[in-house]
Amino acid sequence: MSIKELQIETLRKKNRITLIMLIISVVLGVVVEASLGKTLQLILTIAIGGAVLCSIIAFLHLSKRLTKQIAYLAIVGLTIILGMIN
């Protein structure tokens, strides 16, 4: 295994952890907002936006595309979701 392959494998492991943390964040966000009695629009914005973002990141991770950019896409996606909330 070359150094380049090892770096890609390490990056894929980090991307998997990023995806798991993203899913947990979305689920917790929806649960907290629902338990606080926030509006349905806010809850659906987090749920649908988070589901779309998680789906895109999962697709890219599983298809081994844009491996080096997945972390940046996750950050940009979360920023867009936060922007839609306010």
C-alpha positions in Angstrom: 0.0 0.0 0.0 1.5 3.3 -1.1 1.5 6.5 1.0 -1.1 8.0 -1.4 -3.5 5.1 -0.9 -3.0 5.2 2.9 -3.8 8.9 2.9 -7.0 8.4 0.9 -8.0 5.5 3.3 -7.4 7.7 6.3 -9.4 10.5 4.7 -12.3 8.1 4.0 -12.3 7.1 7.6 -12.5 10.7 8.6 -15.3 11.3 6.1 -17.3 8.3 7.6 -16.9 9.9 11.1 -18.0 13.3 9.7 -21.1 11.6 8.2 -22.0 9.9 11.4 -21.6 13.1 13.4 -23.7 15.0 10.8 -26.5 12.4 11.1 -26.4 12.6 14.9 -26.5 16.4 14.8 -29.5 16.5 12.5 -31.4 14.0 14.6 -30.6 15.8 17.9 -31.5 19.1 16.3 -34.9 17.8 15.3 -35.6 16.2 18.7 -34.6 19.3 20.6 -36.6 21.7 18.5 -39.7 19.4 18.7 -39.3 19.0 22.5 -39.1 22.8 22.9 -42.3 23.2 21.0 -40.9 25.2 18.1 -42.9 25.8 14.9 -43.4 23.0 12.4 -41.7 25.0 9.7 -38.5 25.2 11.7 -38.5 21.5 12.5 -39.2 20.6 8.9 -36.4 22.9 7.7 -33.9 21.2 9.9 -35.3 17.7 9.1 -35.5 18.0 5.4 -32.4 20.1 4.9 -30.5 17.8 7.2 -31.8 14.7 5.3 -30.8 16.1 2.0 -27.4 17.1 3.2 -26.8 13.7 4.8 -27.9 12.0 1.7 -25.6 14.0 -0.5 -22.6 13.4 1.8 -23.5 9.6 2.1 -23.7 9.3 -1.7 -20.4 11.0 -2.2 -18.8 8.9 0.5 -20.1 5.6 -0.7 -19.4 6.3 -4.3 -15.8 7.5 -3.4 -16.3 10.8 -5.1 -15.0 14.2 -4.0 -13.2 12.5 -1.1 -11.1 15.5 -0.3 -14.0 18.0 -0.4 -16.6 16.1 1.7 -15.8 17.9 4.9 -16.0 21.3 3.3 -19.4 20.4 1.7 -20.7 19.3 5.1 -19.7 22.7 6.6 -21.2 24.6 3.7 -24.4 22.5 3.8 -24.8 23.2 7.6 -24.3 26.9 7.0 -27.0 26.9 4.3 -29.4 25.1 6.7 -28.7 27.6 9.4 -29.2 30.4 7.0 -32.6 29.0 6.0 -33.6 28.9 9.7 -33.0 32.6 10.3 
